């Protein structure tokens, strides 16, 4: 016989497995390989359901007439997200747009939680990203999915 606490715990675990998460993955289009690998990792987890609100490389917004239009497009995508994911490679420190995406995520009335992912086998990571992250995880599926579930 299960106690009430055990049953509630099982229901909560089942809810988290079945839940659909809306995510925005901040990334540099110049370093798209890490983005693609992350998508493959998330897709490979059969118990993780998500919608990706990131702006893909082939999106016409890349031809935005100015920075304000691109910023607005990013804000519009983030609006629906539960978690903002940022790859915390050292290049992130020098990326104007990743810094802008952090600013946008924090500008919502209920700021969007930021999950920083430290690149696999990295010696240096972005202090800018890590200082603004609500949680920092390592480059593996279990940690990343767990971090999303925790922050959402």
Order of alpha helices (4+ residues) and beta strands (2+ residues): alpha-beta-alpha-beta-alpha-beta-alpha-beta-alpha-beta-alpha
